[in-house]
Amino acid sequence: MKKIYSCFIAIFLMGLVVVPLDKVTAGNKDRSGQAGASELLINPWARSSGWGNVSTSCGQGLEALFTNVAGTGFTKGTEIIFTYTNWLKGSGVNVMAFGLSQKLGTHGGVLTVAIMNMNFGEINITTTNSPEGGLGTFKPSYLNINLAYAKAFSNSIYGGINIKIINESISDASATGIALDAGIQYVTGEKDQIKFGIALKNVGAPMKFSGDGLSFRGIIPGHGNDNEQFTVEQRSADYELPATLRIGASYDFLIGEMHRITLAGNFASNSFTKDQFSLGLEYGLKYYFMVRAGYTYQDGMFNSNVSDRGNVFTGPSAGFTVSVPFSKEKETGISIDYSYRATNPFQGTHSVGLKLNF
């Protein structure tokens, strides 16, 4: 029965990967800018972002939280990651991310908790009467809290779910919402070198802002005398979340017991932006050293005008990982990850991560 179930899942996933892409593309450039919570589309982890987020099928451990939550089910013990990202260097925006994954017993699943925070620095307060500022400053904040659970349902099938709490705030207004990610990975081949994955991300109810920033003092005609003022609260419009469907496949070329070359591809169907196609390559010297590169394409990518491209990223990305093991028998140790994503304008996006695996 398990073999029949595994074969069914494999056929289903392969069918999704090979289906004509012109029939599944849902991206709509005309809807660009209509969704909110766009920070949900930012990958804060250095390892998976270094090759264009192509690891929907092959991402394993805590780094898989962004590309496919099912990959967190491969965690063998405890993983802790801290990542700092200089987002669009020159913009003054920084992203901090912290995550913890823990294996729950021999046959249990994996529980993951992660936090991502975007820091925009201090911004001058301006009003219609004081457009030049001089009234002080405020600090916008974007905060995402992730609680995920993933499990191996067989030797080949891994699945997971991630609940995200989203908070966006300025000094006098904020919005809070909940989004859901779900994913599955299928591993096959004599040495588990063939992998498929599918993930649905950022599914949730619309969000809206509220707070004192939407209130003002004014006179309401027909209510009280002409000198009496009331506090009037305006209603902000709802905005939807940037739902995304990701489908990927990868193959590991194993060279002896020490060397591995992984070729991976990914298709991302975005509800409010253009669809993206990614291709990545990673070389690994066991788990001691890894170097990776990727390229992400979308319609209009080669246009010099960023408004025509619809994306500040120009396609290329690269990164590497250096690990110092605690034990030769087990894949435990400390790792440093780095990734670079090319942009125009700005001077690229740089991420540095520190990972503890024990």
N, C-alpha and C positions, 0 to 999 in steps of 0.2 A: 504493500500500500504506500509506503514511504517513497519507493522508487517511482511509482506512478505519479504521486504528488510532486516530486522533484522534477520529473520530466514535463509535467503540465506547466509548472512555473517557468522552466527554462524556455519552453516553446512560446509562452506568453510574452516573456521579456524580449526574446529575439524578434518576435513579431513587431513589438513596439519600436525596436531599433531600426529594423529594415523597412518599415512602412514608408511609403513615399512622403518625403518631408513637406512637399507642397500641400499635402492634405492635412497635416497636423499643425502647421504653423499658425499660431494665434496672435502673434505680435501685431500691434497696431500703432504705427507711428503717429497717427492722428490723435491718439489718446495719451501721447507722451505729456507728462506734467500733470495729469489729472489724478494720479494716485498719490497717496501720502506715504509716510513712514519709509522713505526711500533708503534709509540706513539698513533696512532688511536685505538689500541687495549688495551690501558691502561684506566681503569676506575678510574678517579680521585676523585670520590665521596665516602665518607666513608659509608653512609647508605646502598647503593645498593651493594657495594663491600663486605660488611660484611657477606653476605650469598651467595657468589659465583656467583654474577651477574645473579641470577635466575629470577629476577623480570621483565622479558620481558612481562609477562601477567598482573602483579599486581603492578608494580612500578607507583607511583603517585607523582606528583609535580616535582620540578626541578631535583631531584635525578634520575628521569627516563630518563634524556637526553641521558645517555650512553646506557642503556639497550633497551629502546623503546621510541622514542620521543613522541609517542601518549600519554604516561602517563603524560606529562606536561600539557595536557588539563584538568587535574583534579584540577589544581591550582584555589583556591577560591578567592584569593586576591592578595597579594604581597609576594613573597618569595625571600630572599637573602641568599646565602650560600657562605662561604669561607672555603676552605679545604686545609690543608697542608699534604703532603704525604712524608714520608721518604722511598723512593723507594729502595728496596733491601738493607736494613740497612747494612752499611759497605762499600757500593759502592760509597758513596758521592754524589748520585743523589737525588735531591728533586723535587717534583711536587707541583705547586701551582695552585689552581683553584678558580675562582670566577664566580658566576652566579646570574642572576636576572630574575625572572619570574613575569609577570604582567597580571592579568585578564583584558580583554578589554571590559568592560561593562557587563550588565546582560546576554545578549545573544551572546556576542562576544567570540572570541577565546582567546588564551593565547599566548603572545609574550615572548620569552626567549632569553636572550643574555648571553653568557658564554665565559670565556677565560681560557685556560689551558696553563701553561708554565712549561717546564722542564729545570732545572738548573743543569748543570754537573760540576760546579766549574771551576777553572782555570786549563788549561792543558799547559804543556811546549811546546813551538814551537821547532820542530826539523827539520833538513834537512839532505840530504845525506852527506854533509860535516860536519855537527854538530849533530850527532845522539844522543848525550847526552844532548842536549838543550843548555841553557845559552843565548838564543836569545829573551827571554821574554815569555809571556803567552798569551793565547786567551781563550775565553769563548764560547763554542757552545751553541746554543739556539734552542729549539723546541717550536713553538707557534701555538696553534690552537684557532681560533675564531669561535664561533657558533652563528648562528642566526636562531631561530626555531619558528615555528608557529604550534599550535595544537588547535583542536576544537572538541566539542561534537556534533556529527551529529544527535544523538538521545539520549535517556536515556541509551542506551546499547552500542553504537558505538562511539569510539573516534579515531581520526586519526591525524597524524602530519607529518611535514616535517622539516628537519634541513639542512641548508647550512653551510658548514665548509670551512674556509680559512686556509690553512696549510702552514706554513713557517718553513723551516729548514735552519740554517745558521751557518757558522763559520766566521773567520775574513776576508776571501777573497773569499768565494763562498757561494751561497745560492740557494734554490729551493722553489718555491711557486706553490701551486695547490689548486684546489677546489674539495670538495667531497660532496656527498649528502646522507642523511639518510631519510628513510621514514618508517612509522610504523602504525599499527592499533591495537586497543585493543577492545575486546568484553566482556561485563559484563552481566551476567544473574543470575538467581536464585531468590528466594523469597526475600532474603536480599542482593542481589548482591554479593553472596559469591563465585560464580563460574566465573572464568576469563580465557580468552584466549588471546594470543598476538602473533604477527608476525612482524618482523622488518628486513629491508634490509639496511645495513650500508656500508659506505665507498665506494660508487660508484662514480667514477670520471675518468678523463683522466690521462694518465701517467704523471709523473713529471720528471724533469731533473735539474741538477745543472748547474750554470753558474757563471762567475765572474773572477776576476783577478787571482785567484788561479789556473785556468786552462790555463793560458797564460805563455809564456816564450819567451825569446830573443834568436834568433838563426839565422843561415845563411841558406838561401834557395838556393840550387844549381840551377844555370841558371837564377837567378834574381839578378841583380846588380853585384858588384865585390865581391871578396872573403872576404873582410874585412867589408862589410856592413851587419848589423844585422837587422832583422825584428822581430816584435812582432807576435808570432804565437799563436792562440787560439785553444785549443783542444776541441773537442765535447764530452760531457759526454753522457753516455748511458741513455736511458729512464728507469724508473722503475715504476711498477704498484702499485696501492693502494691495501691494504689488505681487499678486499670485504668480507663481512660476512652476512650470513642469520641466523636469530635467531627465534626460534619457542618455545613458552612456554605456560604452563597452571598452574593454581593454584586453591586452594580451601581454604576458610576460615571456620574454625570450631569456631562458635560463642558460647561463654559460658556466658550466661546472657548479661548484657549491658556493662560490664567492661572488659571482657577478650576475647581475640582472639588468635587462633593458626592458622597460615597459612602454608600450605604445598605447595611448588612450585617446578616445574621441568622445565628444559630448555635444548634445543638442539641447538648448534651453529655449523653451517657448514662454515668452513674457506677455502678460496680459496688457501692459501699458507701455511697453517699449518694443523695439525691434527684436526679432528672434536672433539668437546667437549660435554660431557653430565654432567649436573649439577643438584643437588638436594639440596633444602634448607628448613629450618624450622625457623619460626619466632613467638615468643610470644609477644603479646602486651597487656599492661594494659591501655586500651583505647589509648590515644595518649601521656600519661605521661611517660611511660617507655616501652622500647622494647629491646628484646635480640634476637639475631639471629645467626645461624650457617649454613654452607653449605659445600658441597664437590663437586669438579669438577674433572671428570675423562676423560682421553684420552688414546689412545692406547700407551702402554709402560709406563704408569704412575708409576708403581711399580719398574721400573728399577732403580738401585742405581746410574748409570752413567747418568749424565744430558744430554749428547749427545745422548744417547739412548732414553731418555724420550722426548727430543725435547722441553722441557719446564722447566724453573727454578722453577716454582710453583709445589708443591707436592700434592695439592688437597684441604686440609682443609682451612677453613676461618671462622671467627667469628667476632661479633661486638655487640654493644649496642647503645641505644639512651636514653637520659634523657631530658625531656622537662619540662619547667616551664611556665605554661599558663598565658597569660595576662587577659583572660576572661574565665569563666567556660562555658559560652553559646557558644562561638565560638572557633574553633581550631586555636587560635593564641597564639604566645608565642615565647620563645627562646629555642633552643635545642642544645645539644652537642652530636655529633656522633663520634664513634670510630670503626675502623675495623682493623683486623689483617689477613694477608694472609701468610701462611706457605711457605717457600722456602728452597731449598737446591741446591747450597750453599747459602751464605749470611744468615742474621739473620731475615728473614721475611720482609714483607712490612707493615708499620704502617700508618694509616690515621686518622687524627683528623679534624672534621668539626664543624663549628658554623653556625647555621641556625636561621634566623629571619623570622617569619611568622605573617603577620598582614594584 
